[in-house]
Amino acid sequence: MGDVIKNNKEAVLIEKSRTVVSDTAFFETILWHVPIPVPGSNHHFKYRLALIVNGECVMRYDNERGKGDHRHLGYIEEPIVTTLEALFDAFQADMERILA
């Protein structure tokens, strides 16, 4: 994320939080508004959403330079095309499915 923030000098941190969902799980949200989209993304956000269970990251949604928007489910990485609202909805749905 450092390269994107350096190249987006006016980046604004919107949210950085950790939310406990059970005795063994939490999720983290980091969301920046950037003036220039991350290469591979069509929006002005740099983000990372991660679900941690028993100390292990079991799911992560993020966008990185060249890869754009994608998610990691276990060892599988797949691209996603989405709006910011749909991104959070999809993350929530995947999190509920994993924790069920």
C-alpha positions in Angstrom: 0.0 0.0 0.0 3.0 2.3 0.6 3.5 3.0 -3.2 -0.1 4.0 -3.7 -0.1 6.3 -0.8 3.2 7.9 -1.9 1.8 8.4 -5.4 -1.5 9.8 -4.0 -0.1 12.5 -1.7 -3.6 13.7 -0.9 -4.9 10.2 0.2 -7.3 10.4 3.1 -7.7 7.6 5.6 -11.5 7.0 5.9 -11.5 4.0 8.2 -9.0 1.8 10.1 -10.8 -0.5 12.5 -10.8 -3.9 14.1 -14.2 -5.5 14.9 -14.4 -8.6 17.2 -17.0 -11.1 15.9 -16.4 -13.9 18.3 -13.9 -15.2 20.9 -11.8 -16.6 18.0 -12.5 -14.2 15.1 -12.3 -10.5 14.1 -12.2 -8.5 10.9 -10.1 -5.5 10.0 -11.1 -2.7 7.7 -8.6 -0.2 6.2 -10.1 2.2 3.7 -8.4 5.2 2.0 -9.8 7.6 -0.5 -7.1 8.3 -3.2 -7.2 11.0 -5.8 -5.8 8.6 -8.5 -7.3 5.1 -8.8 -5.0 2.2 -7.9 -3.9 0.7 -11.3 -6.3 -2.1 -12.1 -9.2 -0.5 -10.1 -11.8 1.8 -11.5 -12.6 3.7 -8.3 -10.8 6.1 -5.9 -10.4 3.8 -3.0 -7.5 1.7 -1.6 -8.7 -0.9 0.8 -8.0 -4.1 2.7 -10.7 -6.1 4.4 -9.5 -9.1 6.3 -11.2 -11.9 8.4 -8.9 -13.4 11.0 -9.9 -16.7 12.7 -7.7 -18.3 15.3 -4.9 -16.0 14.4 -5.0 -16.9 10.7 -6.2 -14.7 7.8 -8.8 -16.9 6.2 -10.2 -14.2 3.8 -9.0 -10.9 2.5 -10.4 -8.5 0.0 -8.0 -5.9 -1.3 -6.7 -4.0 -4.3 -3.1 -3.7 -5.2 -1.2 -2.1 -8.0 -1.6 -4.1 -11.2 -3.9 -6.7 -9.7 -6.8 -4.3 -9.0 -9.8 -5.5 -7.0 -9.5 -9.1 -5.8 -10.2 -11.5 -2.9 -8.3 -14.2 -1.2 -10.3 -17.2 0.1 -7.9 -19.5 1.7 -5.2 -20.2 -1.0 -7.5 -19.1 -3.8 -7.1 -15.6 -5.3 -9.7 -14.3 -7.7 -10.4 -10.9 -9.3 -13.7 -9.1 -8.4 -15.3 -6.2 -10.2 -17.5 -4.2 -7.9 -18.6 -1.0 -6.4 -17.5 0.0 -2.9 -21.0 -0.8 -1.5 -21.2 -4.2 -3.3 -17.6 -4.9 -2.0 -18.7 -4.5 1.6 -21.8 -6.5 1.0 -19.9 -9.4 -0.6 -17.3 -9.4 2.2 -20.1 -9.5 4.8 -21.8 -12.4 3.0 -18.5 -14.4 2.7 -17.7 -13.7 6.3 -21.1 -14.9 7.5 -20.7 -18.1 5.4 -17.3 -18.8 6.7 -18.2 -18.2 10.3 -21.5 -20.3 10.2 
